[in-house]
Amino acid sequence: MKQQIDAIVLACCADQNELSANKIDLSLGLDAPLYGAKGVLDSLGLVSLLVALEQAVEDELDVIITLADARAASQQNSPFRSVGSLSAYALQRVEEERGSNG
C-alpha cells in the first residue's frame, strides 16, 4: 500500500508542476520539499495539491480521506513539509478509513 500511495502522491506533484510556476523538485523523490521554510508551494498551491491528492486516492483506492484538517495542523511536524511526509500522512489516513469501514 505504501508504494501505491507514494506513486499517487508523486503523480499529483507532477500534475501540480504542470500548473505552477514554482516547481516541486521531483528529482529528490520523497525528500522533495513541499511547504514551509524550504518548500516551494504557497498556501494556494498546497491546497490545490491536497484536493487533487484526496480525489486521486478516492478514484484509485475507493477511500475518502481529508488531509487538510485540524489534526494535520496540530502536529508538531507538518505532514505537508515534504513529499514523503505527505505520503506517510495520506497512508495513515487511508489505513484509518479502511479500518473504520472494514
N, C-alpha and C positions, 0 to 999 in steps of 0.2 A: 504494500500500500504506500510506503514511503516513496518509493521510486515513482509511482504513479502521480502522487501529489507533487513531487519535485518537478516532474515533467509538465504538469498543468501550470504550476507557478511560473516556470521558465517560459512557457509558451505565452502566458498572459503578459509577462515582462517584455517579450519580443513584440507582441502586439502593441503594448504601451509605447515602445520605442518608435513605432511607425507613426504615432500620433503626437509625439512630444519632441520639442527641440532639445530638451535635456535627456540624454540617452543613458539608460542603465547599462553599465559595463558588463555585459553578459559573458565576456571572456573570463571573468572572475568566477563564473558559476554561482554556487550557493553563497559565496563570500561577497558577492556584489552588493554594495551599499544601496539602500533604497531611500530611507527617510531619516532625518535627524542631522546631526553635525556633519557627517561625511556623506549623507545621502544626496541624490540628485533630484528627487521628486519634491515638488511643493505640495501643499495640502490638497489642492485640487487634483494633482497628478496621483497622489496616494489614494484618494477616494475613488478615482476612476479605475485604478488598478484593482482595488479591493472589490468593487462592484463587478468588474469583469471576472475576477477570480471566483467570487461567490457563484456567479452564473455558470462558469465553466465547471465547477465542482458539481453543481446541480445537474447540468447537462450530461457530464461524463460518468458521475458516480450515483446519480439519483438521490443525493443527500442535500438538504437545505441547511446552510450554515450562515451565521452572521459573524463577520470578522471585526467590524468597527463597532465596538460597544464599550460600555463602562468597564467590563472585565479586562479588555485589552488595554484600555487607558490606565488602569490601576496597577499594571505590572511594573515592577522595578526596572526591568529591561524591556523596552518596547519590542513587541513582536514584529514591528514594521521596519526595524533598522537595517535588515539585510534580506536578501532572497532566501537564505537558509532559515533565518528566524521566522520569516513569514510562512515558509513551507512547513516548518515544525508546528507552528501555531494552527495552520489550516488542518494539518494531520490530526492534531489534538482535538479540534472541533469536530472533524468528521467522525473520529472514533467515539467521541461523546454522543453525537447524534445517533450513530448506529447502535450504540449501547442502550440509549434511552428508547429507541424504537424497535429494538430487537426482542 
